């Protein structure tokens, strides 16, 4: 894993665990960036499985009203799908 990515994940971990939904990057921005990625990758025959999953999660987030939540939506979706809490806190 790229060390910058790892450091970024470490920096966001406390917010993700605490369900902090102070958006630093909105779901709409995520979807826009994914659209750019797909516009470039798909014509070249490049498959983006993680981006595909992320796109589906962002659509789901908007459908259940969590689109405002930014990157923390990943944790919320995982908890909702599995029924497991990834942290000791509950949703506000």
Buried (B, 14 or more C-beta within 10 A) or exposed (E): EEEEEEEEEEEBEEBBBEBBBEBEEBBBBBBEEBEEBBEEEEEEEEEBEEBEEBBEBBEBBBEEEBBEBBBBBBBBBEBBEEEEEBEEEEEE
